Amino acid sequence: MSDDEQDDIERIRNLVVESAAKSGRRPRAIHEAGHAVIALHLGLTLDSVSIEEREDSDGPKFGCARVRPISESFSPNELDEHSSRVIERVKKQIVMLLAAEISTKLILGRQGDPIAQHDQFDIRGLLREFPELQDSATIQELVTAATEAAMMRRDSKLPGTATCVTGADPRRSTSKRTRTAPRPQRRACRNGRRVPS
């Protein structure tokens, strides 16, 4: 994982831990962190993450993890032809969408994530647009990939995610760094905190 990706994960972790500790929005924070961390793990470009409520043309939304749209990542010709690169990107998008609900289930131990209804709508749209992904074997492959990625996140096997999923006290979080500052040597997490260098 690159230093920039690690910085992004650390920034997301700090945001989620602080937000979740301040309110009863922990399920929403876990859901959006599921999207964000898995998006970075899959190499998707993460544009923003929020757990704030907002009004949208489709009605109220309760958080958002935005990645670069597929349409901005490929030429119109590649999109029309459903090239193998496009199909792989769509698969990653679906895994990222599935991972939030699975993360919520794994961490909170409850069935049914009401926030995931929007994700399911987006997945159905992608499957309609890319019918080559509609067979049951491919769908099972995507669900398995999302489950494995979320479990890695839950078990803190993705760097920088331990406190994100344990809900550690945000006052113990690492200080914010800018990309221009020298990066300290990273060391392993212990008990949800970075080991001092």
Number of C-alpha atoms within 10 A of each C-alpha: 10 7 11 10 17 18 17 18 23 23 16 23 26 24 19 27 24 20 19 22 16 11 8 10 16 21 20 25 31 25 27 29 31 28 29 31 31 28 23 18 18 15 13 19 15 18 11 12 19 20 23 13 11 12 9 9 6 7 7 10 15 17 17 20 21 17 18 12 13 13 11 8 14 15 11 11 9 15 16 10 10 16 13 11 13 20 17 12 18 19 22 20 24 23 26 29 26 25 34 30 28 26 29 28 18 16 18 13 10 10 11 12 16 11 18 19 12 13 19 15 10 15 19 13 11 17 17 12 12 15 9 11 17 14 10 9 10 13 16 11 13 21 17 15 19 25 20 14 25 30 18 16 26 20 14 18 13 19 19 26 25 22 24 28 24 15 17 19 14 19 11 12 18 14 9 10 13 8 11 6 7 8 11 9 7 14 12 12 16 10 10 20 17 17 11 11 8
